[in-house]
């Protein structure tokens, strides 16, 4: 099957033109798609008409989808455990838009998402874009001494460190922590398919390095957060209805912009694809034992 690859930004992102992903594709086409994905990190397919079952089938061409048992029930599709409903909602007295901070999906677990897939069902007329950053470039453009230093470090990844999670009632935070205990992850990951190193920190999940105090960690982390999200490393997706997009969580982070006023107008379906084992669970005692 022939298709065109149209790069969308210098750092990452490409549109695939000429394929209908609701239909089966042959093994050679899938292999060429995967190579394009590994090169460009984010692939966009416009104008796709997918049922939930077809979206799950598309996702399985890359890896097995999670069943999202660690997410709240209201975020999961009622008939398909593999699908998350990505939409704004009202939580603890405030309106919350999905994915307001830079993050890598499920980095706070011991099986961080290998990839994620989004399918746009409805979008606001203006705003609501998603932005990705290339974490290969973020790592490779650091100074050599800093790269060597980060290669030796582990960092806490905690879902409940996110700004929208911290303001919830205590009972909700405690229930979330039972489902999602914090983990220790390497600050730098080696991609298992490309062999390249990628920075593995993000502002949502990472409060401090293992073995360092929060006071020591914060200046370094804040610098890394700023460095990794500079415009030169980014691709910005202007969504249209029926857009299908897949990205590699092992070497990117992303952010959903909350610059839209029609609160109910943005809704997508998402799968998270099971990744390689990474990280170690931290018990409550160990987490609070990290110098703060």
C-alpha positions, 0 to 999 in steps of 0.5 A: 500500500502506498502512502505519503509522509509529510513532515509537520515540524522540524523537531517531530511530527509527520502526517500520513496521507493515503491510508484508511486506518479503518481497513486492514493493512498488510505487514509491509505497510505496517513495518513502513509505518512503524519506521516512520513513527520511530523517525518522526515520533508523532504520526497524524492521520486526518479524516479517519472514520473509526468505530471504537473497535476499529480504534482499538484494532489500530492501536494493537498494530503497535502494541497491546492497549492498557485497560486503564484500571488505574483511572477513575471509572468515569474517565473510561469508555463504558463498553471498552476498557481500552478506551479513555474519554478525554474531555473536560469535566467538573472536579472538586468544585472547579472545571478541569481540562484534561492534560493541562501540564507537560507529561508522558502518559503513565510515567507514574507506573512501572509500565509507562505507556509505550505509545498513546493514540488519540482520535478527535470526536469533537473540537472547539472552533478555536483553541484546544491544540496539543503540543509535543516536545522531542525528549531526544533533542532535550537530552542531546542538547544539554552539556556533556557534564550535565548529561553524565550527571543525569545518566546516574540519577533516578527521579520520583514520578507521582501522578498526584504531583500534578496541579489539578490533582493537588487541589482535590479533596483529601479522600480523592487524593488518597484513593488516587494514590492507592491506585497509583503509588509513586515510582522511581524512574531513571532520569534518562531512558534508553529507547529500546528500538532506536538505542537513543537516550531521551530525557525522562522528567516532566513537570506533572509527575516529578517533584524531586530526584531520589537521594536529593532533597526537594530544595536541591532537586527543584532548580535542576528540574525547573531548568530541565522543564524549561529546556525540554519544552522550548519551541525548537523542540515542539510540534503543535497539533491543530485538531480537526474532527476525525483526526487520528494521531499516535505518538511515542511516549518513550521519547516525547512529552505533551501538553493539552492547551486550555485556551478554549472557552466552550468547556464541553466542546473538546472530546477525544478517545484515547488508548495507552499502549503497554510499554516495557517495564521501567521503574520501581514502586515506592511505598508510602514510607519510602516516598516520605523518607525521600529527603524533602 
